[in-house]
Amino acid sequence: MKALTWQGKRDVRVSDVPDPRIEEPTDAVVRVTSTAICGSDLHLYEVLGAYLKPGDILGHEAMGIVEEVGPGVDRLRPGDRVVVPFNIACGSCWMCERQLFAQCETTQVRSAGKGAALFGYTSLYGSVPGGQAEYLRVPQAQFGPVKVPPGGADERYLYLSDILPTAWQAVRYADVPPGGSLAVFGLGPVGQFCARVGRHLGAGRVIGLDLVPERLAMARRHGVEVVDVTGLDDVPGALIDMVDGRGPDAVIDAVGMEAHGSPWGKAAQAAVGLLPDRVAQSMTDRFGVDRLSVLHAAVKAVRRGGTVSLSGVYGGEVDPMPLMEMFDRGVQVRMGQAHVRRWTEEILPVLARDADPLGVADLRTHRLPLERAAEGYEIFQKKTDGCVKVVLAP
C-alpha cells in the first residue's frame, strides 16, 4: 500500500509499504477514506525527529471503512464506517473505567514513561504505524473506533479522531461560567473548534487571538471576536482591558511548544535538532524547553481565580513558569491529551444536526490526494495559500 513516511527533518515521502494485517484478536483493518494533517504532526516535521526513524508511517487523524476484524472484536463488522481515535485505549482497565483513556494502562508506553499509545507518533508513544496511508491496523478495536452514519461527507465526522474532542475537552476543562468570557490563543484547527465549542457550550463572549489573516477571518465567520496580535506590544494587558479590567474567566492555549515570539526557546529547539538522535533524546528528556510566550501570556491574561486550559502540545522538562504570580492570583491550570472516547457520545448528536452548529464543513481549506501529502505538510507549516486545515484522500 501507499503511506506517508518520515525520512528526516522536513522530509516526508509517500512510499510503498507492506499492507497491515490482523496481528491480535482485538485488531481491525480499516481502509482509510480520509486522513488529516494535525498541528501536532508539524512537531514531528520539525522538533521531535529524534524520536522517529526513517520509514515510520505518520498520521493520527483517520476514518474509513472496516475491511477485516479479529475474532475478539464483536462490535464491528466489515463495511462499517468508523472514525479512529488518535489514542489507543482498551476501554476496561483501571484508567479507562475512569474515562482517562489517554492514560490506558493496557497500552501505556512504560518504556518511555508515557501514557496510552498513539497512532503515528514517535517511539515515545509506541511507534504505532499511523493513518496517513491507504490502510490502517487498529489495535483495541473492540473499544476504540467510533461508528458513524454511512452517508455524508467525511469532514462531518473526521475531526472526531482528535481535534474536535481535544477542543471539547479544552473547553470543559476551562470551566467557563454560564455567560462568562473565554479567550483562545491560537486559531489553528484546534483553536477554531475551541472558540466554536465555547460559544456552543454557553460562553457569553469568546475572543480569539492569532496573527494569520485567514484564521482570523474564519473565526470571525463563526461569531468569534478576534484580535490580531501583530499590532500589540502587551497582549495580556490588552485582554485584561477588553474584559472589565480584570481579564477573561478562562483562557485556552491552543498553540503549544512552537509558539511565535519565543526566540530563546526556538534557538534551543533548533540546537537540539542538530545533535545525533541519541544525544538529542537525552537532552530533550532532561533539559527540553518549549517556546512559552503564549503560555505565559495566557497565565498573565486570565482573571484572578480563573482557569488556563492547555490543549497545545508541550514537551519541555525545565520550562520556567511564573509560579509566584500564578499562586498569588489563584490561577488554575488543566491540561492533557484528549480522552477522545470520553467526549464522542456528547459530540455525535451535535454533528448529526443539519444546521452544523460547530461549523465542521468550514474548517478544511485543502483536500489533497495522499500522493501530495508532502506538499500539504509544507503549506500547513508555512501557513501559505490560506491554509488552515489539510485533509488527505488516500
Secondary structure, DSSP 8 states (H G I E B T S, - for coil): -EEEEEEETTEEEEEE-------STT-EEEEEEEEEE-TTHHHHHHT-GGG--TT-B----EEEEEEEE-TT--S--TT-EEEE-SB---S-SHHHHTT-GGG-TTT--GGGT-SS-BBT-TGGGT-B--SSBSEEEETTTTTS-EE--SSS-GGGTGGGGTHHHHHHHHHHHHT--TT-EEEEE--SHHHHHHHHHHHHTT-SEEEEEES-HHHHHHHHHTT-EEEEGGG-S-HHHHHHHHTTTT--SEEEE---TB-TT-HHHHHHHHHHHTS-HHHHHHHHHHH---B-HHHHHHHHHS-TT-EEEE-S----SS----HHHHHHTT-EEEE-S--HHHHHHHHHHHHTSTT-TT-TTSS--EEEEGGGHHHHHHHHHHT-TT-S-EEEE-
